[in-house]
């Protein structure tokens, strides 16, 4: 091969390597959502813990529960008991299944590519430029198939297929107008009755619950209180606004941060949009699951020096999550579960 041909071949390999590095970043963002957001989907929603929350304009679907003390009553809708008990990471650090999988594939493949032997160096028949392009195409197809399969697996299903038109979301939780109104106003999403859900994944468990405007105010208040107490490592304050199960999970993460000499500061929490997903009563407890899109400033620092380790204390980050609140008769709403939202 002439020198110009070798140069063009080397340049092509470098360009393709850069392309796959970018592709790996996109895949990691798609599955791990790349933000320094909560990695765990944790807590309990009573008898609905292992079912998917009803969709809302704020968040069409939620990630399945991973950590919960509730018995798993719907096999196949969430992680196994062993997975549910595993700790996926810190309160604001994601792992990501596809990040590890694609990291291994791309790491091995890019090494072979840069060394001139292609992604699968043992396949001598694909050693030329044409073979390299075929390999690139095959990798792309496999990645797309895996991404589509995982999306379909986590997509909520509607009984009877399809639903009516979705209402236009409005901008804040405190615009809820009257009992059982979605957070942010408007009518309930298709398939969701006022104060509960109907026709979503079968018959709802529990009795429908009617909420008042004061309940929506409490949900917004709890959002700021939980984030603030966590950012200050204030266990006593967290105990006032979370269930014992959620307090245990959050305390474990705070302990991990303390052992590493770190603190996760969370400031300037602001609700941007919210919708009621479900509200019901069962046994002696009331539950309400709401989808919330909010922003906050999230940074991890060294306790001793104040050195920034992760995040940006001056830049707000947006988050979409389903928060479930629970209360005893005559009691206050407390955070009972958190699940990542999907848009």
Order of alpha helices (4+ residues) and beta strands (2+ residues): alpha-beta-beta-alpha-alpha-alpha-beta-alpha-alpha-alpha-beta-beta-beta-beta
